[in-house]
């Protein structure tokens, strides 16, 4: 058997993702759709494959040249795109006397191609179309004997006695038919098939309504195909049997991130899907950091969700479902402080474990923002961020950053003079701490890096979402410092000094983030937390015995007055 994979199209429906990346090279489970199709053809007994190319042909050619396929696979470039029919006619020199298998490159399927080919060889019709039942594109009408009576241009308006099916993009053609396709011009193979039907030449239908098939011609259909394949492996489903309907997909509410979140279900089992977005990614990306850091922390027995499966180009990651209860919800629904204090103690124990064990064998190359929490980060991503996004961006105070530069420089130096070195999460707040079966589990760790572990404790204590009282913060800080000293022989007084400065830098980062999310990302749901964060900044600055922070204290007081009005 010889086969043609049609791969010359522009992939217009997949723009912008296909503008620089040909759709046959989109991936499923980190293997290209093209290679999955070739696998199916090889399994069916195909001995020779040719791929027609046009748009971004050099990328497809390079991919094919770089692979070691078990059979001959070559490409044929079309200088002018010839269409699905013209491509078949243009390869007349490739065909022999045996029926030809033709497969579109923008479909994914679990259809048994060997059975389809054998079916074709058992009947006398010159063409077999492989059909499935997919309501949005059911245009192929068949009669009671399994012959194709019409290929319609529009979906049926009323119910008819004859069944209608969708053409899968898989067909088997006798070589004699090829001469009926117009030569050296653009030609659609469907037009040729309609012409054959009009001339009473019977085309046979091979229907596979229960076998997996998806057209990935749009971004949403491509995403769904990736989900089907990833989830099938993890949830023990099967993409060969009703894959598209086997997994439910429910959108979850996001937060400050640009990622989208879903719950994927199969029977009584479920997973969480993180969508980082389709497209080629830089060598260091949020997607890569999520996988690498999450996998590292999991191996260190830090309570993070297990990452089950991923696909880099689609940006999709499947991970353990931890439920819907996070620490903020626990705190806000509790009647008394005692209901959540024990949970905070568990969180702190695991936080210290993450800081210490997470640093062991940690590779800075896994990070995607910066390798360490250093002075440059403090100055640029916290102090300047606070000024640009919040003080002047959100509040419009028109202040000069230069007037406060020396204060921020001093802040950074003081913080870094008393570090407890380890791994830091850097967004360790109550919405990123899930509670499952009474135990905490940490999410959103992709921003992790090496740095002073007191930063995460500061994040936990001044978290505006939980809004812990000053007395609760003090009690929990005492527990944290005592545990550090007992288990890791760390000087509590020194660790506390570093913590105090971390509360300031973290507070600046929080307000900067709120300003950015509200003004730039148009997410007003963060506005109610600004007064809480501003009040926290005033209180923590007032507790520093350092005259170098007088100007910043005055600014924070002005901010609190403005946001509380």
FENRAKA-V174502 format. One record per pair of residues at least 6 apart in sequence whose C-alpha atoms are under 6 Angstrom apart, sorted by sequence separation. I is the first residue (numbers start at 0). J is the second residue. If there is no record, write none. Layout:
BEGIN
I,J / I,J
END
This chain:
BEGIN
25,31 / 26,32 / 141,147 / 215,221 / 231,237 / 263,269 / 297,303 / 309,315 / 390,396 / 391,397 / 433,439 / 483,489 / 516,522 / 517,523 / 10,17 / 24,31 / 25,32 / 140,147 / 141,148 / 263,270 / 309,316 / 363,370 / 433,440 / 484,491 / 24,32 / 119,127 / 140,148 / 262,270 / 308,316 / 432,440 / 23,32 / 140,149 / 251,260 / 262,271 / 308,317 / 432,441 / 23,33 / 251,261 / 261,271 / 307,317 / 431,441 / 139,150 / 250,261 / 261,272 / 307,318 / 431,442 / 480,491 / 138,150 / 249,261 / 260,272 / 306,318 / 460,472 / 138,151 / 249,262 / 260,273 / 305,318 / 248,262 / 305,319 / 248,263 / 259,274 / 304,319 / 138,154 / 247,263 / 258,274 / 247,264 / 258,275 / 246,264 / 537,555 / 142,161 / 246,265 / 424,444 / 140,162 / 425,447 / 49,72 / 51,74 / 52,75 / 53,76 / 140,163 / 424,447 / 46,70 / 47,71 / 48,72 / 49,73 / 50,74 / 51,75 / 52,76 / 53,77 / 139,163 / 423,447 / 49,74 / 51,76 / 52,77 / 138,163 / 139,164 / 423,448 / 137,163 / 138,164 / 139,165 / 422,448 / 423,449 / 533,559 / 137,164 / 138,165 / 211,238 / 422,449 / 423,450 / 137,165 / 211,239 / 421,449 / 422,450 / 427,455 / 136,165 / 210,239 / 211,240 / 421,450 / 423,452 / 210,240 / 211,241 / 420,450 / 428,458 / 211,242 / 420,451 / 421,452 / 427,458 / 428,459 / 132,164 / 133,165 / 209,241 / 419,451 / 427,459 / 530,562 / 131,164 / 132,165 / 279,312 / 418,451 / 419,452 / 130,164 / 131,165 / 278,312 / 428,462 / 130,165 / 277,312 / 130,166 / 277,313 / 130,167 / 277,314 / 374,411 / 129,167 / 276,314 / 275,314 / 129,169 / 274,314 / 129,170 / 274,315 / 128,170 / 273,315 / 127,170 / 273,316 / 1,45 / 7,51 / 127,171 / 272,316 / 0,45 / 3,48 / 6,51 / 7,52 / 9,54 / 126,171 / 272,317 / 453,498 / 457,502 / 0,46 / 1,47 / 2,48 / 3,49 / 4,50 / 5,51 / 6,52 / 7,53 / 126,172 / 271,317 / 1,48 / 3,50 / 7,54 / 125,172 / 271,318 / 454,501 / 125,173 / 270,318 / 270,319 / 271,320 / 270,320 / 301,353 / 147,202 / 146,202 / 147,203 / 146,203 / 146,204 / 145,204 / 296,357 / 358,421 / 358,422 / 103,168 / 357,422 / 463,528 / 102,168 / 355,421 / 102,169 / 354,421 / 101,169 / 354,422 / 463,531 / 43,112 / 101,170 / 354,423 / 463,532 / 43,113 / 100,170 / 100,171 / 99,171 / 99,172 / 98,172 / 98,173 / 127,202 / 130,205 / 131,206 / 126,202 / 127,203 / 128,204 / 129,205 / 130,206 / 131,207 / 132,208 / 417,493 / 124,201 / 127,204 / 129,206 / 131,208 / 288,365 / 371,448 / 124,202 / 288,366 / 370,448 / 371,449 / 372,450 / 371,450 / 418,497 / 417,497 / 23,104 / 285,367 / 284,367 / 414,497 / 283,367 / 414,500 / 88,177 / 2,99 / 4,101 / 1,99 / 2,100 / 3,101 / 4,102 / 5,103 / 6,104 / 354,452 / 2,101 / 4,103 / 5,104 / 4,104 / 85,185 / 110,210 / 85,186 / 84,186 / 109,211 / 327,429 / 82,185 / 84,187 / 108,211 / 326,429 / 327,430 / 81,185 / 82,186 / 83,187 / 84,188 / 108,212 / 82,187 / 83,188 / 107,212 / 325,430 / 107,213 / 326,432 / 106,213 / 325,432 / 106,214 / 325,433 / 106,215 / 324,433 / 325,434 / 105,215 / 324,434 / 321,435 / 393,514 / 385,507 / 389,511 / 388,511 / 389,514 / 381,507 / 385,511 / 388,514 / 381,508 / 384,511 / 388,515 / 109,239 / 303,440 / 302,440 / 303,441 / 327,465 / 289,445 / 288,445 / 27,225 / 13,217 / 12,217 / 13,218 / 16,278 / 29,310 / 28,310
END
